[in-house]
Amino acid sequence: MTLEAQDPSVGFFLRLAKNIIREKGECPVEYLRQHAVDWGRFKDVALFHELTPFFFTELKDSGGGIPAGLMEFLRRTHYFTFIRSQKKWREFLKIAEEFQKNGLSLIPIKGMAGLADVYREKP
């Protein structure tokens, strides 16, 4: 028996994550009609995997079935993440502009894995 079958909270989490990756899939409300989701466990799993900002957009038009407190948490997390990302983007643009003004090339790399692609000859 899979973890998804054993734990409806994980099953609901996986369906939402798949919807994000596939750009819509199974209706999450249908799953809720058939399974009793432990909302605290669902929230813990979503936080652990850092997907709460994405789940708000998946669930905001679901028409109910999700506790109001959880929806408010997802909404706040979604907008907080959006604002934080916008601030980081503006800061990056300022830095990129300074590099350009000084005739320097800038290669934005996220994480250490990107360095291996840039510096293949000198690991």
C-alpha positions in Angstrom: 0.0 0.0 0.0 1.4 3.4 -1.0 1.8 6.3 1.4 -0.7 8.2 -0.7 -3.3 5.4 -0.1 -2.5 5.2 3.6 -2.6 9.0 4.3 -5.2 11.1 2.5 -3.3 14.3 3.6 -0.3 13.1 1.5 -2.6 12.0 -1.3 -4.2 15.5 -1.4 -0.7 17.1 -1.3 0.5 14.9 -4.2 -2.6 15.7 -6.3 -2.0 19.5 -5.9 1.7 19.2 -6.6 0.9 17.2 -9.8 -1.6 19.9 -10.8 1.1 22.5 -10.5 3.6 20.5 -12.6 1.1 19.5 -15.2 -0.8 22.8 -15.3 -4.1 21.4 -14.0 -5.2 17.9 -13.6 -7.5 16.2 -11.2 -10.0 18.5 -9.4 -8.9 18.7 -5.8 -12.5 19.1 -4.5 -13.4 15.6 -5.9 -10.6 14.1 -3.8 -11.9 15.9 -0.7 -15.4 14.4 -1.2 -13.9 10.9 -1.0 -11.2 11.3 1.7 -10.8 12.7 5.1 -7.8 15.0 5.0 -5.9 15.9 8.2 -5.4 19.6 7.5 -2.6 20.0 10.1 -0.7 17.1 8.5 -1.4 18.5 5.0 0.0 21.9 6.1 3.1 20.3 7.6 3.9 18.4 4.5 3.3 21.5 2.3 5.6 23.6 4.5 8.3 20.9 4.5 8.3 20.7 0.7 8.0 24.5 0.4 4.9 24.4 -1.9 2.4 26.4 0.2 2.8 29.6 -2.0 1.7 27.5 -5.0 -1.2 25.8 -3.4 -3.2 29.0 -2.9 -3.6 29.5 -6.6 -4.7 25.8 -7.0 -7.3 26.1 -4.2 -8.6 29.6 -4.2 -11.5 28.8 -6.6 -12.2 25.4 -5.2 -15.6 26.4 -3.8 -15.0 25.1 -0.3 -14.0 22.1 1.6 -10.8 23.7 2.7 -10.8 25.3 6.2 -10.9 29.1 6.1 -7.9 29.4 8.4 -5.8 27.2 6.1 -6.9 29.2 3.1 -6.0 32.4 4.8 -2.6 31.0 5.7 -2.0 29.9 2.0 -3.2 33.3 0.8 -0.8 35.2 3.0 2.1 32.8 2.2 1.4 33.2 -1.5 1.4 37.0 -1.4 4.4 37.2 1.0 6.4 35.0 -1.4 5.3 37.1 -4.4 6.4 40.4 -2.7 9.7 38.9 -1.5 10.4 37.6 -5.0 9.7 41.0 -6.5 12.1 42.7 -4.1 14.8 40.2 -4.9 14.2 40.7 -8.6 14.5 44.5 -8.3 17.7 44.1 -6.3 19.1 41.7 -9.0 18.3 44.2 -11.7 20.1 47.0 -9.8 23.2 44.7 -9.5 23.0 43.7 -13.1 22.9 47.4 -14.1 26.0 48.2 -12.1 27.8 45.3 -13.7 26.8 46.5 -17.1 27.8 50.1 -16.4 31.3 48.8 -15.5 31.6 46.6 -18.6 31.4 43.4 -16.6 29.5 40.3 -17.7 27.1 38.8 -15.2 25.9 35.2 -15.2 23.1 34.6 -12.7 23.5 31.2 -11.2 21.2 29.6 -8.7 22.9 27.1 -6.5 26.2 25.3 -6.8 25.2 23.0 -9.6 25.2 26.0 -12.0 28.9 26.6 -11.3 29.9 23.3 -12.8 28.3 24.3 -16.1 30.1 27.7 -16.1 33.5 26.5 -15.0 33.8 23.0 -16.6 37.5 23.4 -17.4 38.4 24.5 -13.8 36.3 22.4 -11.3 
